[in-house]
């Protein structure tokens, strides 16, 4: 609810990494690992900002932020085929009006 993200190992109650205020205090409403590149995850905040984290490039801050300006995004999920090496990765955004939007991710964040 405060924009903090914690990365846990299944065998420990303590986080391996913790990023406080990762969204400048905005609640995170969705977070998902990339299906095609294990070091990348995406976070959606309550103001319809998508944060892209690539832990191989920078483990302190997101490597990119994209604002969806047209309408409030209520949730997101990722689509892709991890068994294929083409790196095709998409973000499915569900908007408040019920509209679904699919955007494809740049290859640098999707190719294994």
Phi and psi restraints in degrees (value plus and minus 20) as a CYANA .aco file:
   2 UNK   PHI    -129.4   -89.4
   2 UNK   PSI     -13.5    26.5
   3 UNK   PHI      69.2   109.2
   3 UNK   PSI     -15.9    24.1
   4 UNK   PHI    -100.8   -60.8
   4 UNK   PSI     124.7   164.7
   5 UNK   PHI    -145.7  -105.7
   5 UNK   PSI     115.5   155.5
   6 UNK   PHI    -146.3  -106.3
   6 UNK   PSI     113.9   153.9
   7 UNK   PHI    -123.5   -83.5
   7 UNK   PSI      99.0   139.0
   8 UNK   PHI    -132.1   -92.1
   8 UNK   PSI     132.1   172.1
   9 UNK   PHI    -117.4   -77.4
   9 UNK   PSI     122.1   162.1
  10 UNK   PHI     -81.4   -41.4
  10 UNK   PSI     -42.8    -2.8
  11 UNK   PHI    -114.2   -74.2
  11 UNK   PSI     -15.4    24.6
  12 UNK   PHI    -159.2  -119.2
  12 UNK   PSI     124.0   164.0
  13 UNK   PHI    -101.8   -61.8
  13 UNK   PSI     -33.6     6.4
  14 UNK   PHI    -115.2   -75.2
  14 UNK   PSI     120.3   160.3
  15 UNK   PHI     -91.0   -51.0
  15 UNK   PSI     126.7   166.7
  16 UNK   PHI     -92.3   -52.3
  16 UNK   PSI     -59.2   -19.2
  17 UNK   PHI    -159.5  -119.5
  17 UNK   PSI     132.1   172.1
  18 UNK   PHI    -163.7  -123.7
  18 UNK   PSI     111.6   151.6
  19 UNK   PHI    -137.8   -97.8
  19 UNK   PSI      88.1   128.1
  20 UNK   PHI    -104.9   -64.9
  20 UNK   PSI     125.7   165.7
  21 UNK   PHI      36.7    76.7
  21 UNK   PSI      16.3    56.3
  22 UNK   PHI     -86.3   -46.3
  22 UNK   PSI     -41.0    -1.0
  23 UNK   PHI    -139.8   -99.8
  23 UNK   PSI       5.9    45.9
  24 UNK   PHI      36.3    76.3
  24 UNK   PSI      18.6    58.6
  25 UNK   PHI      69.6   109.6
  25 UNK   PSI     -26.8    13.2
  26 UNK   PHI     -95.2   -55.2
  26 UNK   PSI     119.7   159.7
  27 UNK   PHI     -81.3   -41.3
  27 UNK   PSI     122.4   162.4
  28 UNK   PHI    -110.8   -70.8
  28 UNK   PSI     104.9   144.9
  29 UNK   PHI    -124.9   -84.9
  29 UNK   PSI     -33.9     6.1
  30 UNK   PHI    -175.9  -135.9
  30 UNK   PSI     123.8   163.8
  31 UNK   PHI    -168.2  -128.2
  31 UNK   PSI     113.1   153.1
  32 UNK   PHI    -171.5  -131.5
  32 UNK   PSI     120.3   160.3
  33 UNK   PHI     -92.8   -52.8
  33 UNK   PSI     126.7   166.7
  34 UNK   PHI     -84.7   -44.7
  34 UNK   PSI     120.4   160.4
  35 UNK   PHI     -99.4   -59.4
  35 UNK   PSI     -40.8    -0.8
  36 UNK   PHI    -130.9   -90.9
  36 UNK   PSI     -30.4     9.6
  37 UNK   PHI    -162.2  -122.2
  37 UNK   PSI      84.6   124.6
  38 UNK   PHI     -81.9   -41.9
  38 UNK   PSI     -41.8    -1.8
  39 UNK   PHI    -109.8   -69.8
  39 UNK   PSI     -16.0    24.0
  40 UNK   PHI    -134.5   -94.5
  40 UNK   PSI     114.9   154.9
  41 UNK   PHI    -158.8  -118.8
  41 UNK   PSI     141.7   181.7
  42 UNK   PHI    -143.2  -103.2
  42 UNK   PSI     118.8   158.8
  43 UNK   PHI    -146.7  -106.7
  43 UNK   PSI     117.6   157.6
  44 UNK   PHI    -133.1   -93.1
  44 UNK   PSI     106.9   146.9
  45 UNK   PHI    -120.3   -80.3
  45 UNK   PSI     155.3   195.3
  46 UNK   PHI     -88.2   -48.2
  46 UNK   PSI     -34.0     6.0
  47 UNK   PHI    -118.1   -78.1
  47 UNK   PSI      -4.0    36.0
  48 UNK   PHI      47.0    87.0
  48 UNK   PSI      14.2    54.2
  49 UNK   PHI    -118.7   -78.7
  49 UNK   PSI     114.3   154.3
  50 UNK   PHI    -127.0   -87.0
  50 UNK   PSI     106.3   146.3
  51 UNK   PHI    -126.8   -86.8
  51 UNK   PSI     110.9   150.9
  52 UNK   PHI    -127.7   -87.7
  52 UNK   PSI     104.1   144.1
  53 UNK   PHI    -131.6   -91.6
  53 UNK   PSI     105.6   145.6
  54 UNK   PHI    -141.1  -101.1
  54 UNK   PSI      81.5   121.5
  55 UNK   PHI     -87.9   -47.9
  55 UNK   PSI     -38.1     1.9
  56 UNK   PHI     -98.8   -58.8
  56 UNK   PSI     -46.6    -6.6
  57 UNK   PHI    -109.4   -69.4
  57 UNK   PSI     -63.7   -23.7
  58 UNK   PHI    -176.1  -136.1
  58 UNK   PSI      98.6   138.6
  59 UNK   PHI    -119.7   -79.7
  59 UNK   PSI      -8.9    31.1
  60 UNK   PHI    -125.6   -85.6
  60 UNK   PSI     -53.4   -13.4
  61 UNK   PHI    -160.0  -120.0
  61 UNK   PSI     139.8   179.8
  62 UNK   PHI     -83.7   -43.7
  62 UNK   PSI     128.7   168.7
  63 UNK   PHI    -106.5   -66.5
  63 UNK   PSI     -36.1     3.9
  64 UNK   PHI    -177.9  -137.9
  64 UNK   PSI     136.2   176.2
  65 UNK   PHI    -158.3  -118.3
  65 UNK   PSI     112.8   152.8
  66 UNK   PHI    -147.8  -107.8
  66 UNK   PSI     105.0   145.0
  67 UNK   PHI    -114.9   -74.9
  67 UNK   PSI     114.4   154.4
  68 UNK   PHI    -117.8   -77.8
  68 UNK   PSI      80.2   120.2
  69 UNK   PHI    -102.0   -62.0
  69 UNK   PSI     -44.9    -4.9
  70 UNK   PHI     -90.1   -50.1
  70 UNK   PSI     -56.5   -16.5
  71 UNK   PHI    -184.0  -144.0
  71 UNK   PSI     134.1   174.1
  72 UNK   PHI     -84.3   -44.3
  72 UNK   PSI     111.4   151.4
  73 UNK   PHI    -114.1   -74.1
  73 UNK   PSI     106.6   146.6
  74 UNK   PHI    -116.0   -76.0
  74 UNK   PSI     -43.1    -3.1
  75 UNK   PHI    -184.3  -144.3
  75 UNK   PSI     147.6   187.6
  76 UNK   PHI    -165.5  -125.5
  76 UNK   PSI     138.1   178.1
  77 UNK   PHI    -167.6  -127.6
  77 UNK   PSI     143.5   183.5
  78 UNK   PHI    -129.1   -89.1
  78 UNK   PSI     130.8   170.8
  79 UNK   PHI    -150.7  -110.7
  79 UNK   PSI     125.2   165.2
  80 UNK   PHI     150.7   190.7
  80 UNK   PSI     152.0   192.0
  81 UNK   PHI    -141.5  -101.5
  81 UNK   PSI      79.9   119.9
  82 UNK   PHI     -81.7   -41.7
  82 UNK   PSI     -45.0    -5.0
  83 UNK   PHI     -98.2   -58.2
  83 UNK   PSI     -31.8     8.2
  84 UNK   PHI    -118.1   -78.1
  84 UNK   PSI     126.3   166.3
  85 UNK   PHI    -115.5   -75.5
  85 UNK   PSI     -12.2    27.8
  86 UNK   PHI     -94.3   -54.3
  86 UNK   PSI     -34.2     5.8
  87 UNK   PHI      51.7    91.7
  87 UNK   PSI      -3.8    36.2
  88 UNK   PHI     -89.7   -49.7
  88 UNK   PSI      98.7   138.7
  89 UNK   PHI    -157.6  -117.6
  89 UNK   PSI     110.9   150.9
  90 UNK   PHI    -144.7  -104.7
  90 UNK   PSI     134.3   174.3
  91 UNK   PHI    -131.1   -91.1
  91 UNK   PSI     105.0   145.0
  92 UNK   PHI    -120.7   -80.7
  92 UNK   PSI     101.6   141.6
  93 UNK   PHI    -131.9   -91.9
  93 UNK   PSI     108.2   148.2
  94 UNK   PHI    -122.3   -82.3
  94 UNK   PSI     102.4   142.4
  95 UNK   PHI    -117.9   -77.9
  95 UNK   PSI     142.0   182.0
  96 UNK   PHI     -76.5   -36.5
  96 UNK   PSI     -52.9   -12.9
  97 UNK   PHI     -95.3   -55.3
  97 UNK   PSI     -30.2     9.8
  98 UNK   PHI      80.4   120.4
  98 UNK   PSI     -26.6    13.4
  99 UNK   PHI     -90.3   -50.3
  99 UNK   PSI     121.3   161.3
 100 UNK   PHI    -130.0   -90.0
 100 UNK   PSI     113.2   153.2
 101 UNK   PHI    -145.6  -105.6
 101 UNK   PSI     114.1   154.1
 102 UNK   PHI    -136.9   -96.9
 102 UNK   PSI     106.0   146.0
 103 UNK   PHI    -143.9  -103.9
 103 UNK   PSI     123.0   163.0
 104 UNK   PHI    -116.2   -76.2
 104 UNK   PSI     125.1   165.1
 105 UNK   PHI    -109.6   -69.6
 105 UNK   PSI     124.0   164.0
 106 UNK   PHI     -77.7   -37.7
 106 UNK   PSI     126.8   166.8
 107 UNK   PHI     -76.9   -36.9
 107 UNK   PSI     -53.0   -13.0
 108 UNK   PHI     -85.2   -45.2
 108 UNK   PSI     -39.2     0.8
 109 UNK   PHI    -127.3   -87.3
 109 UNK   PSI     -18.1    21.9
 110 UNK   PHI    -143.0  -103.0
 110 UNK   PSI     -44.7    -4.7
 111 UNK   PHI     -97.1   -57.1
 111 UNK   PSI     112.3   152.3
